[in-house]
Amino acid sequence: MRYTAKPDRAGENEALSRAVFAELRAKTPGHIGYALFRDGADFLHLFVNLRDEDAGLLTDLDSFKAFGKDSQDRWVAPPEVSRFNMQLVDSYGFEAAMAAA
């Protein structure tokens, strides 16, 4: 999911997003990956489910519901959502990127 937050609400948007990561770390659901990228007010969320096509392990979290609540008021326009049903072949660098953050 890619979108632009309103400049005066980008910090709030990041804080709500970080709460999702805190809940994921507390619940440790298996076989999924989730990442957030930010450049100013532009955000990109990357969600990977290695077993199913279902995003419920993420979207059913209370913190994700709180993130989605009133999101249209925080964002300049509706997000661009792209969904692909593909198998992960390999990945590199996500652990290193997190250690550097």
Buried (B, 14 or more C-beta within 10 A) or exposed (E): BEBBBEEEBBEEBBEBBEBBEEBBEEEEBEEBEBEBEEEEBEBBBEBBBEEEEEBEBBEEBEBBEBBEEEBEEBBEEEBEEEEEEEEEEEEEEEEEEEEEE
